[in-house]
Amino acid sequence: MNAKLLSQAVAELCLRPDAQVGETIDKAKKLIKEKYRPVKWSQVSVGAQKIIAKVKGVCLIEVTTASALDTTQRAQISKQFGDNAFTTYKTNKKILGGSIIKKDGRVLDGSFIERLNKIKVNI
């Protein structure tokens, strides 16, 4: 099964009226890990999340930080975006500090490396 078909299957699971988006995606991750080892979750995740977001009206938000956030920090960020948001978290040591937030095709770059680049341009 390729990633596109698996994305559609995951999305269909998530679109059931009783489905909680985050919980269902976690179950799908586990299923993919157990049954479809050649397919990476990252391949399915993006496709499935886009389908779910479109149908359920859920906003997809990606938060990238230099170091991993603890559960309290994640909860605070998720609370800021409200119930209609599905937030994913990534780490990237290259940004040095701060965060990069992607929402609805827009990027808010508050990373330290971006600030350094702006200073460099202004000098």
Summary of the structure (lengths in Angstrom):
residues: 123
radius of gyration: 16.5
end to end distance: 52.8
largest distance: 55.7
contacts: 333
relative contact order: 0.13
helix: 55%
strand: 19%
